[in-house]
């Protein structure tokens, strides 16, 4: 049985950061610690993060988002951008993934009640995530980033919330 806690204090953010740094290269190959720490800072300032805990209180996954676009200095709070998520292999199943998405929907609604769009970035060379996101929506752009080429998928917040609620 898993539990999901939204990071609200230093201890939770420390656990989020520790897990993120430890597993960063499973998210993005050659992912530098400095970029992971910058991402955590942005989640803290402009969005939210959550830790996924197992029955022994071990962190087995993380999820996050920001409100606004980095290139616009996070001004447009009507756009939620999903951050990097990661689960330990034993927890990489549809149930955990969908429950994490449902928690993101709840947190996005709470943090940005006027959010109209959800963007989902992924590395262009990650065939698995690109195939997964193409099932949900279409790619709206590609761009170079400090991590490599990134594809960005977009859908309305309502479509995203409806998709996630189908699996309750």
C-alpha positions as semicolon CSV with decimal commas, in nm:
position;residue;x (nm);y (nm);z (nm)
1;X;0,000;0,000;0,000
2;X;0,137;0,341;-0,091
3;X;0,074;0,686;0,054
4;X;0,132;1,015;-0,121
5;X;0,238;1,321;0,078
6;X;0,257;1,669;-0,067
7;X;0,583;1,831;0,037
8;X;0,498;2,096;0,295
9;X;0,801;2,111;0,522
10;X;1,180;2,089;0,514
11;X;1,186;1,719;0,599
12;X;0,954;1,625;0,312
13;X;1,141;1,844;0,063
14;X;1,470;1,694;0,184
15;X;1,337;1,344;0,125
16;X;1,207;1,450;-0,220
17;X;1,545;1,601;-0,309
18;X;1,745;1,303;-0,182
19;X;1,534;1,063;-0,390
20;X;1,547;1,290;-0,696
21;X;1,925;1,328;-0,685
22;X;1,981;0,958;-0,619
23;X;1,760;0,849;-0,912
24;X;1,813;1,143;-1,148
25;X;1,998;0,946;-1,416
26;X;1,709;0,699;-1,445
27;X;1,499;1,003;-1,538
28;X;1,750;1,170;-1,768
29;X;2,084;1,009;-1,858
30;X;2,381;1,226;-1,755
31;X;2,146;1,449;-1,552
32;X;2,371;1,681;-1,352
33;X;2,309;1,733;-0,980
34;X;2,308;2,112;-1,031
35;X;2,017;2,084;-1,277
36;X;1,822;1,853;-1,045
37;X;1,869;2,096;-0,755
38;X;1,758;2,386;-0,977
39;X;1,446;2,189;-1,070
40;X;1,365;2,123;-0,703
41;X;1,402;2,493;-0,626
42;X;1,156;2,572;-0,906
43;X;0,907;2,311;-0,780
44;X;0,930;2,469;-0,435
45;X;0,891;2,830;-0,558
46;X;0,650;2,786;-0,847
47;X;0,466;2,460;-0,792
48;X;0,450;2,154;-0,573
49;X;0,620;1,823;-0,517
50;X;0,506;1,500;-0,358
51;X;0,673;1,193;-0,220
52;X;0,530;0,846;-0,255
53;X;0,587;0,628;0,051
54;X;0,554;0,255;0,102
55;X;0,423;0,081;0,414
56;X;0,763;0,116;0,587
57;X;0,774;0,493;0,519
58;X;1,046;0,456;0,254
59;X;1,030;0,702;-0,038
60;X;0,957;0,492;-0,346
61;X;0,869;0,771;-0,588
62;X;0,825;1,140;-0,651
63;X;0,610;1,367;-0,867
64;X;0,593;1,741;-0,924
65;X;0,470;2,034;-1,130
66;X;0,518;2,407;-1,171
67;X;0,266;2,673;-1,260
68;X;0,386;2,884;-1,550
69;X;0,660;2,847;-1,808
70;X;1,029;2,883;-1,723
71;X;1,090;3,088;-2,038
72;X;0,827;3,341;-1,918
73;X;0,964;3,341;-1,561
74;X;0,657;3,148;-1,440
75;X;0,419;3,439;-1,501
76;X;0,133;3,251;-1,673
77;X;-0,027;3,061;-1,385
78;X;-0,291;2,922;-1,623
79;X;-0,043;2,658;-1,743
80;X;0,074;2,365;-1,530
81;X;0,391;2,190;-1,645
82;X;0,442;1,841;-1,509
83;X;0,787;1,787;-1,363
84;X;1,005;1,482;-1,358
85;X;0,852;1,181;-1,188
86;X;1,027;0,866;-1,083
87;X;0,930;0,540;-0,910
88;X;1,141;0,253;-0,783
89;X;1,110;-0,046;-1,015
90;X;0,890;-0,246;-0,777
91;X;0,637;0,040;-0,783
92;X;0,637;0,105;-1,157
93;X;0,287;-0,017;-1,220
94;X;-0,023;0,139;-1,364
95;X;-0,196;0,171;-1,026
96;X;0,085;0,375;-0,868
97;X;0,129;0,585;-1,183
98;X;-0,243;0,665;-1,211
99;X;-0,275;0,738;-0,838
100;X;0,017;0,978;-0,873
101;X;-0,151;1,151;-1,166
102;X;-0,476;1,179;-0,968
103;X;-0,285;1,343;-0,682
104;X;-0,127;1,586;-0,931
105;X;-0,476;1,681;-1,054
106;X;-0,586;1,754;-0,697
107;X;-0,276;1,960;-0,625
108;X;-0,294;2,155;-0,952
109;X;-0,659;2,241;-0,884
110;X;-0,567;2,356;-0,534
111;X;-0,258;2,557;-0,637
112;X;-0,400;2,705;-0,956
113;X;-0,778;2,703;-0,972
114;X;-0,763;2,884;-1,308
115;X;-0,529;2,636;-1,478
116;X;-0,655;2,572;-1,828
117;X;-0,366;2,375;-1,981
118;X;-0,131;2,094;-1,876
119;X;0,202;2,051;-2,051
120;X;0,401;1,731;-2,032
121;X;0,767;1,756;-2,138
122;X;0,977;1,448;-2,212
123;X;1,311;1,379;-2,373
124;X;1,274;1,341;-2,748
125;X;1,481;1,023;-2,748
126;X;1,271;0,849;-2,480
127;X;1,055;0,626;-2,701
128;X;0,850;0,491;-2,407
129;X;0,730;0,827;-2,269
130;X;0,672;0,973;-2,614
131;X;0,458;0,673;-2,709
132;X;0,267;0,702;-2,379
133;X;0,200;1,076;-2,411
134;X;0,099;1,045;-2,779
135;X;-0,183;0,819;-2,658
136;X;-0,311;1,107;-2,444
137;X;-0,257;1,409;-2,665
138;X;-0,045;1,564;-2,939
139;X;0,301;1,715;-2,932
140;X;0,288;2,095;-2,950
141;X;0,658;2,175;-2,966
142;X;1,016;2,052;-2,946
143;X;1,309;2,250;-2,813
144;X;1,664;2,214;-2,692
145;X;1,721;2,221;-2,318
146;X;2,009;2,165;-2,076
147;X;1,893;1,800;-2,072
148;X;1,883;1,752;-2,450
149;X;1,602;1,782;-2,703
150;X;1,260;1,787;-2,535
151;X;0,917;1,718;-2,682
152;X;0,626;1,895;-2,515
153;X;0,276;1,751;-2,516
154;X;-0,025;1,960;-2,422
155;X;-0,388;1,909;-2,329
156;X;-0,656;2,105;-2,155
157;X;-0,663;2,070;-1,779
158;X;-1,018;1,936;-1,802
159;X;-0,909;1,661;-2,047
160;X;-0,620;1,572;-1,818
161;X;-0,845;1,559;-1,510
162;X;-1,107;1,354;-1,696
163;X;-0,844;1,104;-1,813
164;X;-0,711;1,062;-1,459
165;X;-1,059;1,025;-1,307
166;X;-1,147;0,733;-1,536
167;X;-0,933;0,507;-1,319
168;X;-1,082;0,577;-0,976
